[in-house]
Amino acid sequence: ALALALALMLTLTPTLNRCFVAPSDFGVGLWARDSVHAGQALGEYSGPRLPLQMHTRGEYVLQIPGTEVVIDGASENSPFELPRCCATYANHSARPNARLELWPVLRPASCEARQHMVLVASEPIALGAEIRINYESGNERGTNTYWGTPNNPDQPHESDAWRAARRHPPP
């Protein structure tokens, strides 16, 4: 019930015009409000930006490529809290339909970020389909270790059942 109330509250936020948050097989997930074509921006992965050494915990912390800065998507390491953005609700898949891209800000103000992490569709996504990214595609070794690999057969293998799931956006 709490997850559904949170999903409804986030869905009503005006910044979620292409996506909505709703229950998924991993608790809460991100879903397409409309049909989306490959290359279309879905939203920004945002939150407090902190020095890498301040990252001590949390599942929604993303390092900005080429920097010693992290985006604390759920404000778990930050002395202040910001609302969570829609992109933090995208679940993991070894075979994702979206990716995170680093986009430069053309004319940033003096205190504005110089780049944004943007969630982008990597393939066409149908209305009501779940949006997933590969959280491990950029790790140091360049290998995916979460969903099981030939080198680690004890880990679970991902099914593609999530691709068939559909949720209808709230009115």
Disulfide bonds with the S-S distance in Angstrom:
none
